[in-house]
């Protein structure tokens, strides 16, 4: 459960903090995925592609850090 306290009637700042927390928790992404039914085979393919994307990104960062 995500909660944000409003200080000094500053609702804009509280909304900004709430959006950042929701983004970090992955709530927006999950809402987008739940809009339509996803077949189990499509889910496996998507998760596999995401894993490949993450590993390639980590490799690029590692190479950049090591100076290649």
GIVENRA-V67544 format. One record per residue. N is the residue number from 1. SS is DSSP state (alpha for helix, beta for strand, coil for the rest). NEAR is the number of other ideal C-beta (glycine too) atoms within 12 Angstrom. Layout:
{{N	SS	NEAR} {N	SS	NEAR}}
This chain:
{{1	coil	7} {2	coil	17} {3	coil	11} {4	coil	19} {5	coil	14} {6	coil	15} {7	coil	11} {8	coil	9} {9	coil	9} {10	coil	13} {11	alpha	14} {12	alpha	14} {13	alpha	16} {14	alpha	19} {15	alpha	14} {16	alpha	15} {17	alpha	20} {18	alpha	21} {19	alpha	17} {20	alpha	16} {21	alpha	19} {22	alpha	20} {23	alpha	16} {24	alpha	13} {25	alpha	16} {26	coil	15} {27	alpha	18} {28	alpha	18} {29	alpha	15} {30	alpha	13} {31	alpha	13} {32	alpha	12} {33	alpha	17} {34	alpha	13} {35	coil	10} {36	coil	10} {37	coil	9} {38	coil	16} {39	coil	10} {40	alpha	10} {41	alpha	10} {42	alpha	14} {43	alpha	16} {44	alpha	13} {45	alpha	14} {46	alpha	18} {47	alpha	16} {48	alpha	14} {49	alpha	14} {50	alpha	17} {51	alpha	14} {52	alpha	14} {53	alpha	14} {54	alpha	14} {55	alpha	14} {56	alpha	14} {57	alpha	14} {58	alpha	14} {59	alpha	15} {60	alpha	14} {61	alpha	13} {62	alpha	13} {63	alpha	12} {64	alpha	11} {65	alpha	10} {66	alpha	9} {67	coil	6} {68	coil	9}}
